[in-house]
Amino acid sequence: QVQLVESGGGLVQAGGSLRLSCAASGIRFSSTTMSWYRQAPGKQRELVATIIGGGSTDYADSVKGRFTISRDNAKNTVYLQMNSLKPEDTAVYYCNRPFRAFPSWGQGTQVTVSS
């Protein structure tokens, strides 16, 4: 059974930083490409960052240069370091695969950036 548990969100001022974590279980984590998504109120869920098993990464233009995705295969965990946060980064953040997403999404972690 796939389980994804996100954590690390919170309230931060613009320009601040947060580090999100996503612990995965029930999957072959080291060979699974993982992504972070976010969903702001009234908006569709959007893909933010992706990391393949070998470590190559890709980012949405809106976060490039500010966010860094990484993974620890020994801990079955993927991270999202978010720097220079902006109010428009406010959203619930989720992790999952970038394609053929697991149907069991986690509860997400709320990130709120105040101006």
Beta strands, then each sheet from edge to edge (+ up, - down):
strand 1: 3-7
strand 2: 10-13
strand 3: 18-25
strand 4: 34-39
strand 5: 46-51
strand 6: 57-59
strand 7: 67-72
strand 8: 77-82
strand 9: 91-96
strand 10: 109-114
sheet 1: 1+ 3- 8+ 7-
sheet 2: 2+ 10+ 9- 4+ 5- 6+
end
